Structures are given as C-alpha cells and as structure tokens.
Amino acid sequence: MSKDAPATKSVELPANTRIAIVAARFNEKLVEELLIGCGRRLGEVAVSGDRLAVHRVPGAFELPVAAAALAETRQFAAIICLGCVIRGDTPHFDYVAGEAARGIARVSLDYRLPVIFGVLTVNTEQQAWDRTGGSHGHAGERAADAALEMIALLHHINDNRIHHRRTEGTEQKI
C-alpha cells in the first residue's frame, strides 16, 4: 500500500460552502478519530459551525442511503462518508466494503456532487489506527482535503461554463 498521498492543495471556496459528514457508528472509536481529523482540516478553512452538518448511521453499509438523502436536499457542496470496515473470518467484509464503495460512488455520479469515500477497509485494527494519524497519515484529513479540492474544481468548472455561455451570448448578439 502506498503512503504517497497527494499533498494538501490550497483552494478557494465559495463563501457559502456547506459540507455534510456522514459517520458510521460501527468501529466507533476509529471512526471518531476519522471525524476529528476531518473536522480539524475543515476548520482550518473555516468550514465549521452552521457550514458543517454531521450525521451518524449504524455502519458503513448505511452510508450511501444517508449520503443520497443529503444530496437530494441540494444544501451541500460535498458529502464526506466516514467509516471503518475490518476484515474478519467471513465474507461479510467483502459485501459491506464493496457495497459501501459502490453506493457512495453511485450517489456522487447520480447527483454530480463530491461524495467522498473516507471509509477505511483494512485487514486489522492496527492497520486502521495506522491510518488515523499513525504511520500512514490521517484518512479523515485526506477525506476533507479531497472534498475541498473537488468543491473548488467543480466551482471552477461551473464558473467557466457560465462565463462561456455569457461570452457565446454576447458573440451571437454582435
């Protein structure tokens, strides 16, 4: 597994940017650490207070439905899904991790909204701790970084599209 995560990118956010976080309660101590890191990073760019909404779900499998409900409100520039699935002795891990990933991706594509997969899928509890501020960095912070970068990118794309339409309209009138 690579430890070469992208460097944090400085971004400009629209002033009214709101972000939702959906955090699983299963493996609660680990997910709480993901949430702390995510919130800390968002706070560094002043996304806190009423600009940040945190919701809890039972486990990683329920993340996509909560993300879809939040996306449907059109109140958020991004949704960050946080959870932790640790492999056990049965195939349960494969179903939960795979369906959580698939569902989160589907919500993102269906709503054209950054829905960030901040779900640890690990073989051992120690691997999870290593990814919540240990030797593999902090996955909660990286999830926040991904959301911020995607918000800025989509805002830039939409601004250019609007500008292009205005320019096309002006050219047609001349």
N, C-alpha and C positions, 0 to 999 in steps of 0.2 A: 504494500500500500504506500502510495506517495505521501510525503509530508510537504510537498511543494504546492501549497495552496496559493492562489493569486494574492498579491499584496493588496492591502486596503486601498481603494481608489477614492479620491476626494470627489464628491459630487455636489451639485446644486439641486436642491429640491424645491418644488413649488411651495409657497408659503403655507398652504392649507393641507399639506400632505398628511394623511391619516393612514396608519398601518394597524392591521389586526394580527394578533398572535393566537394560534390555537395550540394548546399544550396538552399532551396526554398525561393522565394520572398514573398509568401503569409505569413501573420503574420510576416512581415519583421523585426520589432524591436525585437521580441522574437528570431527569427532565427539568427539575427545579434549577439545577446548575446551568442547563442549557438556557433556560428562561432568564436567569440572572445575567449571563453573558450577553444574550441577545438584547435585553433591556438596557444594559450598560452601554453597548455600542450605539443603540438608537438614541439614548440620552445624550451621547456625545454630539449628535447633530440636532438636538432639540426636538426629537420626536418622543414626547412623553406627555403625561397628563391626559388631557382630552384628545390628544392626537394619537393615542395608543390605546387599543382595546385588547384585553387579554381574556380568552375564553378557555375553559377546560373541558376535555372529553375523557371518557373512560380509558381508551387506549389508542394505539396508532391506527387501528382499523377504522376508527370513527373519525379520524382527521379529515378525510375527503368530504364527507357529508357536511361537517361544520364549515369547512372552507367554502363549499358551494353555497351554503346558506348566507355566509358573509359576503361572498362575491355578488350574489344576487341583489344585495342592498345597494350596491354601487357607491358605498361610502368610503371605500378603502383603496389606496393606490397599490397596496400589496398585502398579501396574507402570508404569514410565516407559520409553517406547521412544524412543531417540535415534538419529538418522541424518541423512544429508545426500545428497540426490539433485540433481545439477546437470544441467540440460538440455544435451543435445548436439545433433548433427545428425540424429539418427534418432528415431523414435517410442518408443524404449526408455524414455526418461524417463517418458512418459505411463503406460506399463504398470507400471513399478516404483513410481512415486509413487502412482498410483491404487490399485493392489492393496495396497500397504502401508497406505494410509489406510483402505481398506475392511476389510482384515483386522484391523487394530487396533481399529476401531470394533466389528466383529463380536465380537471377544473380550470387549470391555468389556460389550456388551449380553448376550452369552451367559452371562457369569459375574456380571453385576451388580456389576462391580468397576471402579474408575477405572483405565483403561489409557490413558495419556496419549500423545498424538501429538506427540512432540518431534522431528519429522523436518523438517529444512529442505528445501523444494522451491523451488529458485532457478534463475535463468537463467544466472548467472555465479558463479565462485568468489568474486569480490569481494562479491557480494550475501550470500553465506554468511558471510564474515568480518564484514560489517556487522551480522550478526545473532548474532554470538558475542562480544559485548562492544563492538561498534562503534556506529555512528550509529543502529542500530535496536534497541539494548538487547542483552540476552543471552537467547537462546531456551532455553538449558539452565536458567537460573534460573527463567524463566517456566514451564517444564515442571514443575519442582519445586513452584513456587507452585500450579499447577493441581492437582497431586497432593495437596498438603497441604490445600487448600481442599475438594477433593472428599472426602477421607478424613473431615474434620471434618463436612461436610454429611451424609454417609451415616451417620456415627456418631450425629449428632443425630436424623436421621430414625428410625433403628433404636431409639434410646433412647425417643423419643416413642411409637413403635409398641408397644414393650414396656410402657411406662407406661400407655398407653391400654388395652392388654389387661388389665393388672392392675386398673385402675380399673373396666373393664367387669365383670371377675370379681367384684370387691367389690360393685358395684351389684346384680349378679344374686343374690348371697347374702343381701342385706338384705331 
